[in-house]
Amino acid sequence: MSLVTDVLFAPAVGPLKGVLWLARLIAEQAERTLYDEDVLRAALLDLEQRFEAGEISEADYETEEDILLARLKIARERMRSGL
């Protein structure tokens, strides 16, 4: 019965499965980018350079730095746990 159901509903379910697969793929890539240590280190360096150049205030610098350091901590925890 499953084969018959798959064939009957393929025109409706097929595109949905494709969209879900694509959404999962995009989410995985976004997560890898969000917690990539090299990207985070580069962002920290860029942040420091912007602060030293006077482009951002100390409060903005500290806020962004805290966010980046938290993401870096998560990235390292994920690496240790094998994710």
N, CA and C atoms as an extended XYZ file, in Angstrom:
249
Properties=species:S:1:pos:R:3:atomname:S:1:resname:S:1:resid:I:1 pbc="F F F"
N         0.808       -1.185        0.000 N   MET     1
C         0.000        0.000        0.000 CA  MET     1
C         0.860        1.261        0.000 C   MET     1
N         2.016        1.190        0.602 N   SER     2
C         2.893        2.350        0.683 CA  SER     2
C         3.343        2.802       -0.698 C   SER     2
N         3.647        1.876       -1.580 N   LEU     3
C         4.074        2.213       -2.933 CA  LEU     3
C         2.956        2.935       -3.681 C   LEU     3
N         1.738        2.448       -3.535 N   VAL     4
C         0.589        3.068       -4.190 CA  VAL     4
C         0.391        4.491       -3.648 C   VAL     4
N         0.480        4.628       -2.349 N   THR     5
C         0.335        5.949       -1.724 CA  THR     5
C         1.419        6.895       -2.209 C   THR     5
N         2.664        6.402       -2.268 N   ASP     6
C         3.778        7.228       -2.746 CA  ASP     6
C         3.542        7.700       -4.175 C   ASP     6
N         3.055        6.822       -5.014 N   VAL     7
C         2.816        7.170       -6.415 CA  VAL     7
C         1.662        8.168       -6.530 C   VAL     7
N         0.599        7.943       -5.784 N   LEU     8
C        -0.559        8.821       -5.862 CA  LEU     8
C        -0.260       10.233       -5.346 C   LEU     8
N         0.517       10.314       -4.298 N   PHE     9
C         0.779       11.612       -3.690 CA  PHE     9
C         2.105       12.241       -4.127 C   PHE     9
N         2.821       11.606       -5.028 N   ALA    10
C         4.124       12.118       -5.480 CA  ALA    10
C         4.047       13.542       -6.034 C   ALA    10
N         3.044       13.874       -6.841 N   PRO    11
C         3.003       15.253       -7.352 CA  PRO    11
C         2.888       16.312       -6.257 C   PRO    11
N         2.260       15.984       -5.148 N   ALA    12
C         2.109       16.952       -4.060 CA  ALA    12
C         3.250       16.861       -3.059 C   ALA    12
N         3.673       15.653       -2.733 N   VAL    13
C         4.666       15.431       -1.688 CA  VAL    13
C         6.088       15.607       -2.215 C   VAL    13
N         6.324       15.269       -3.464 N   GLY    14
C         7.673       15.363       -4.031 CA  GLY    14
C         8.285       16.743       -3.899 C   GLY    14
N         7.602       17.787       -4.368 N   PRO    15
C         8.160       19.140       -4.218 CA  PRO    15
C         8.348       19.543       -2.758 C   PRO    15
N         7.434       19.113       -1.893 N   LEU    16
C         7.552       19.430       -0.473 CA  LEU    16
C         8.802       18.793        0.117 C   LEU    16
N         9.069       17.547       -0.234 N   LYS    17
C        10.278       16.876        0.252 CA  LYS    17
C        11.524       17.594       -0.245 C   LYS    17
N        11.482       18.062       -1.480 N   GLY    18
C        12.615       18.799       -2.030 CA  GLY    18
C        12.848       20.103       -1.296 C   GLY    18
N        11.783       20.810       -0.984 N   VAL    19
C        11.897       22.074       -0.254 CA  VAL    19
C        12.425       21.825        1.162 C   VAL    19
N        11.939       20.778        1.805 N   LEU    20
C        12.416       20.449        3.155 CA  LEU    20
C        13.893       20.062        3.141 C   LEU    20
N        14.299       19.303        2.135 N   TRP    21
C        15.706       18.922        2.010 CA  TRP    21
C        16.569       20.165        1.827 C   TRP    21
N        16.130       21.074        0.962 N   LEU    22
C        16.867       22.306        0.716 CA  LEU    22
C        16.927       23.170        1.981 C   LEU    22
N        15.847       23.248        2.718 N   ALA    23
C        15.820       24.023        3.967 CA  ALA    23
C        16.802       23.446        4.978 C   ALA    23
N        16.855       22.114        5.096 N   ARG    24
C        17.811       21.482        6.010 CA  ARG    24
C        19.240       21.770        5.587 C   ARG    24
N        19.499       21.699        4.299 N   LEU    25
C        20.834       21.961        3.762 CA  LEU    25
C        21.267       23.404        4.058 C   LEU    25
N        20.376       24.349        3.844 N   ILE    26
C        20.678       25.759        4.107 CA  ILE    26
C        20.910       25.979        5.601 C   ILE    26
N        20.082       25.372        6.441 N   ALA    27
C        20.230       25.529        7.888 CA  ALA    27
C        21.566       24.958        8.367 C   ALA    27
N        21.959       23.807        7.833 N   GLU    28
C        23.244       23.204        8.216 CA  GLU    28
C        24.407       24.098        7.805 C   GLU    28
N        24.350       24.645        6.603 N   GLN    29
C        25.423       25.518        6.128 CA  GLN    29
C        25.477       26.808        6.948 C   GLN    29
N        24.331       27.358        7.259 N   ALA    30
C        24.297       28.581        8.069 CA  ALA    30
C        24.878       28.328        9.452 C   ALA    30
N        24.560       27.191       10.026 N   GLU    31
C        25.091       26.851       11.342 CA  GLU    31
C        26.597       26.649       11.300 C   GLU    31
N        27.092       25.987       10.255 N   ARG    32
C        28.545       25.813       10.111 CA  ARG    32
C        29.236       27.164        9.998 C   ARG    32
N        28.659       28.073        9.243 N   THR    33
C        29.245       29.403        9.068 CA  THR    33
C        29.169       30.192       10.376 C   THR    33
N        28.058       30.087       11.073 N   LEU    34
C        27.859       30.821       12.319 CA  LEU    34
C        28.884       30.419       13.372 C   LEU    34
N        29.292       29.153       13.375 N   TYR    35
C        30.209       28.669       14.398 CA  TYR    35
C        31.570       28.273       13.830 C   TYR    35
N        31.959       28.825       12.707 N   ASP    36
C        33.271       28.567       12.118 CA  ASP    36
C        34.311       29.400       12.866 C   ASP    36
N        35.294       28.730       13.490 N   GLU    37
C        36.287       29.447       14.297 CA  GLU    37
C        37.086       30.456       13.485 C   GLU    37
N        37.442       30.122       12.263 N   ASP    38
C        38.203       31.055       11.434 CA  ASP    38
C        37.394       32.320       11.136 C   ASP    38
N        36.123       32.142       10.842 N   VAL    39
C        35.243       33.283       10.574 CA  VAL    39
C        35.107       34.137       11.835 C   VAL    39
N        34.973       33.489       12.977 N   LEU    40
C        34.814       34.220       14.229 CA  LEU    40
C        36.087       34.983       14.598 C   LEU    40
N        37.243       34.351       14.404 N   ARG    41
C        38.503       35.055       14.682 CA  ARG    41
C        38.659       36.265       13.767 C   ARG    41
N        38.325       36.109       12.507 N   ALA    42
C        38.413       37.224       11.556 CA  ALA    42
C        37.448       38.343       11.958 C   ALA    42
N        36.271       37.978       12.424 N   ALA    43
C        35.293       38.984       12.855 CA  ALA    43
C        35.792       39.725       14.091 C   ALA    43
N        36.435       39.006       15.002 N   LEU    44
C        37.000       39.661       16.183 CA  LEU    44
C        38.111       40.636       15.795 C   LEU    44
N        38.953       40.220       14.870 N   LEU    45
C        40.027       41.093       14.403 CA  LEU    45
C        39.454       42.339       13.724 C   LEU    45
N        38.459       42.138       12.872 N   ASP    46
C        37.811       43.260       12.190 CA  ASP    46
C        37.164       44.205       13.202 C   ASP    46
N        36.528       43.635       14.207 N   LEU    47
C        35.894       44.438       15.248 CA  LEU    47
C        36.934       45.287       15.972 C   LEU    47
N        38.047       44.677       16.325 N   GLU    48
C        39.104       45.416       17.014 CA  GLU    48
C        39.658       46.547       16.145 C   GLU    48
N        39.829       46.257       14.863 N   GLN    49
C        40.334       47.290       13.953 CA  GLN    49
C        39.346       48.444       13.816 C   GLN    49
N        38.057       48.132       13.750 N   ARG    50
C        37.046       49.182       13.657 CA  ARG    50
C        37.024       50.041       14.917 C   ARG    50
N        37.217       49.392       16.078 N   PHE    51
C        37.241       50.131       17.337 CA  PHE    51
C        38.468       51.042       17.401 C   PHE    51
N        39.628       50.504       17.035 N   GLU    52
C        40.856       51.296       17.073 CA  GLU    52
C        40.814       52.455       16.077 C   GLU    52
N        40.089       52.278       14.983 N   ALA    53
C        39.962       53.343       13.989 CA  ALA    53
C        38.903       54.369       14.391 C   ALA    53
N        38.211       54.115       15.487 N   GLY    54
C        37.199       55.050       15.950 CA  GLY    54
C        35.875       54.936       15.226 C   GLY    54
N        35.656       53.841       14.517 N   GLU    55
C        34.412       53.663       13.764 CA  GLU    55
C        33.245       53.240       14.646 C   GLU    55
N        33.558       52.620       15.805 N   ILE    56
C        32.489       52.189       16.715 CA  ILE    56
C        32.848       52.623       18.134 C   ILE    56
N        31.836       52.756       18.962 N   SER    57
C        32.048       53.173       20.350 CA  SER    57
C        32.533       51.985       21.186 C   SER    57
N        33.016       52.288       22.376 N   GLU    58
C        33.488       51.231       23.267 CA  GLU    58
C        32.333       50.318       23.676 C   GLU    58
N        31.170       50.899       23.903 N   ALA    59
C        29.998       50.100       24.286 CA  ALA    59
C        29.609       49.137       23.162 C   ALA    59
N        29.604       49.626       21.921 N   ASP    60
C        29.287       48.757       20.780 CA  ASP    60
C        30.352       47.667       20.625 C   ASP    60
N        31.600       48.064       20.810 N   TYR    61
C        32.701       47.111       20.711 CA  TYR    61
C        32.518       45.979       21.725 C   TYR    61
N        32.246       46.341       22.981 N   GLU    62
C        32.095       45.331       24.029 CA  GLU    62
C        30.892       44.432       23.788 C   GLU    62
N        29.806       45.019       23.312 N   THR    63
C        28.606       44.225       23.023 CA  THR    63
C        28.878       43.208       21.919 C   THR    63
N        29.456       43.673       20.816 N   GLU    64
C        29.753       42.769       19.695 CA  GLU    64
C        30.809       41.738       20.081 C   GLU    64
N        31.788       42.158       20.861 N   GLU    65
C        32.832       41.228       21.290 CA  GLU    65
C        32.238       40.112       22.137 C   GLU    65
N        31.336       40.460       23.051 N   ASP    66
C        30.686       39.448       23.890 CA  ASP    66
C        29.934       38.430       23.041 C   ASP    66
N        29.238       38.916       22.024 N   ILE    67
C        28.484       38.018       21.143 CA  ILE    67
C        29.430       37.085       20.399 C   ILE    67
N        30.491       37.644       19.839 N   LEU    68
C        31.446       36.827       19.082 CA  LEU    68
C        32.164       35.826       19.980 C   LEU    68
N        32.538       36.246       21.183 N   LEU    69
C        33.213       35.326       22.104 CA  LEU    69
C        32.285       34.204       22.558 C   LEU    69
N        31.011       34.509       22.738 N   ALA    70
C        30.034       33.471       23.095 CA  ALA    70
C        29.907       32.459       21.960 C   ALA    70
N        29.849       32.947       20.716 N   ARG    71
C        29.772       32.046       19.566 CA  ARG    71
C        31.043       31.206       19.443 C   ARG    71
N        32.197       31.810       19.737 N   LEU    72
C        33.461       31.074       19.680 CA  LEU    72
C        33.486       29.976       20.737 C   LEU    72
N        32.968       30.271       21.910 N   LYS    73
C        32.896       29.263       22.971 CA  LYS    73
C        32.005       28.093       22.539 C   LYS    73
N        30.871       28.413       21.954 N   ILE    74
C        29.964       27.367       21.464 CA  ILE    74
C        30.646       26.554       20.373 C   ILE    74
N        31.363       27.219       19.475 N   ALA    75
C        32.061       26.525       18.387 CA  ALA    75
C        33.059       25.532       18.943 C   ALA    75
N        33.798       25.933       19.955 N   ARG    76
C        34.796       25.038       20.546 CA  ARG    76
C        34.138       23.878       21.281 C   ARG    76
N        33.019       24.138       21.954 N   GLU    77
C        32.283       23.063       22.627 CA  GLU    77
C        31.742       22.065       21.607 C   GLU    77
N        31.240       22.596       20.487 N   ARG    78
C        30.722       21.722       19.430 CA  ARG    78
C        31.833       20.875       18.840 C   ARG    78
N        33.015       21.461       18.676 N   MET    79
C        34.134       20.714       18.123 CA  MET    79
C        34.539       19.577       19.067 C   MET    79
N        34.568       19.873       20.368 N   ARG    80
C        34.932       18.841       21.348 CA  ARG    80
C        33.915       17.712       21.362 C   ARG    80
N        32.633       18.047       21.193 N   SER    81
C        31.589       17.020       21.251 CA  SER    81
C        31.413       16.299       19.914 C   SER    81
N        32.124       16.762       18.883 N   GLY    82
C        32.074       16.074       17.598 CA  GLY    82
C        30.949       16.486       16.683 C   GLY    82
N        30.301       17.607       16.938 N   LEU    83
C        29.199       18.064       16.068 CA  LEU    83
C        29.699       18.766       14.863 C   LEU    83
